[in-house]
Amino acid sequence: MMKILDGHLLPRRMKAAEGSELPPLRDFARNLTKDLDAVTAGLTMPSPAARSKDT
């Protein structure tokens, strides 16, 4: 997800994780909602390091 910058898929993946039988995975997904905009942006926008490699 991080390499191909598909942060738009995050809500679907979080919903799947929240339905998991693994409590740590459910908790992780729930905690992402605390700052979902920032998490989504981080998975959608290229990092500064990636941009510098392109130049």
GIBEL-V852380 format. One record per pair of residues at least 24 apart in sequence whose ideal C-beta (glycine too) atoms are under 6 Angstrom apart, sorted by the first residue. I is the first residue (numbers start at 1). J is the second residue. If there is no record, write none. Layout:
<<I;J> <I;J>>
//
This chain:
<<1;43> <5;44> <7;40> <7;43> <7;44> <10;40>>
//
